[in-house]
Amino acid sequence: MGSIGVLHLQKIIKNLHTILAIELLCGLWGIQLTQERLPKRFRILGRGTARIYRKLDEELGPAGEDRYLRTQMEHVIQLVKSGELSALVVDLLE
């Protein structure tokens, strides 16, 4: 792969981390804001989803408070980059 290709790949990976962080934040907030309104049978999360939800909830706290979005995005980006979230569910993939 040429040097330009490597630069493009680095940009793609950086963008992917940002997209994953935004998706995880939206999912977290969606669950936090609607879970109590759902019928009990729909409140149960899958094993992997529950693990990631608990980790993000512990790290970021409840939704609803005004916060600076970029700070939270950067925090989740670091969690994605570090592999912490992947490590929570890797045993479920085996």
C-alpha positions as CSV (number, residue, x, y, z in Angstrom):
1,M,0.0,0.0,0.0
2,G,1.4,3.4,-0.9
3,S,1.9,6.2,1.5
4,I,-1.2,8.0,0.2
5,G,-3.2,4.8,0.8
6,V,-2.0,4.6,4.4
7,L,-3.0,8.2,5.0
8,H,-6.5,7.5,3.6
9,L,-6.8,4.4,5.8
10,Q,-5.8,6.4,8.9
11,K,-8.5,8.9,8.1
12,I,-11.1,6.2,7.6
13,I,-10.2,4.5,10.9
14,K,-10.4,7.9,12.7
15,N,-13.8,8.6,11.2
16,L,-15.0,5.1,12.1
17,H,-14.1,5.7,15.8
18,T,-16.1,8.9,15.7
19,I,-19.1,7.2,14.0
20,L,-19.0,4.3,16.5
21,A,-18.8,6.8,19.4
22,I,-21.8,8.7,18.2
23,E,-23.8,5.5,17.6
24,L,-23.0,4.3,21.1
25,L,-24.0,7.6,22.7
26,C,-27.3,7.6,20.8
27,G,-28.0,4.1,21.8
28,L,-27.1,4.8,25.5
29,W,-29.3,7.8,25.6
30,G,-32.1,6.1,23.8
31,I,-32.1,3.3,26.3
32,Q,-31.8,5.6,29.3
33,L,-34.6,7.9,28.2
34,T,-37.1,5.2,27.1
35,Q,-36.4,2.0,29.0
36,E,-38.8,2.8,31.9
37,R,-41.6,3.5,29.4
38,L,-41.3,0.2,27.6
39,P,-43.4,-2.9,28.5
40,K,-41.3,-5.1,30.9
41,R,-40.7,-7.7,28.3
42,F,-38.9,-5.2,26.1
43,R,-36.7,-3.8,28.8
44,I,-34.3,-6.7,28.8
45,L,-31.1,-6.1,27.0
46,G,-29.0,-8.7,25.3
47,R,-25.9,-9.9,27.2
48,G,-23.4,-7.9,25.2
49,T,-25.6,-4.9,25.0
50,A,-26.1,-5.0,28.7
51,R,-22.4,-5.1,29.4
52,I,-21.6,-2.2,27.1
53,Y,-24.6,-0.2,28.5
54,R,-23.5,-0.7,32.1
55,K,-19.9,0.5,31.2
56,L,-21.1,3.6,29.3
57,D,-23.7,4.4,31.9
58,E,-21.0,4.1,34.6
59,E,-18.6,6.3,32.6
60,L,-21.0,8.9,31.4
61,G,-23.9,9.0,33.9
62,P,-27.6,9.4,33.1
63,A,-29.0,11.3,30.1
64,G,-31.1,14.4,30.5
65,E,-28.6,16.7,32.0
66,D,-27.1,19.5,29.8
67,R,-23.5,18.6,28.9
68,Y,-21.0,19.5,26.3
69,L,-21.4,16.8,23.7
70,R,-17.8,16.9,22.3
71,T,-16.4,15.9,25.8
72,Q,-18.6,12.8,25.9
73,M,-17.8,11.9,22.3
74,E,-14.1,12.1,23.0
75,H,-14.5,9.9,26.1
76,V,-16.4,7.2,24.1
77,I,-13.9,7.5,21.2
78,Q,-11.1,6.7,23.7
79,L,-13.1,3.7,25.0
80,V,-13.5,2.4,21.5
81,K,-9.8,3.0,20.6
82,S,-8.6,1.4,23.8
83,G,-10.5,-1.8,23.1
84,E,-12.3,-1.7,26.5
85,L,-15.7,-2.1,25.0
86,S,-14.6,-4.9,22.7
87,A,-13.1,-6.7,25.7
88,L,-16.4,-6.7,27.5
89,V,-18.1,-8.8,24.8
90,V,-15.3,-10.8,23.2
91,D,-16.1,-13.9,25.3
92,L,-19.6,-13.9,23.8
93,L,-18.3,-14.3,20.3
94,E,-16.5,-17.6,21.0
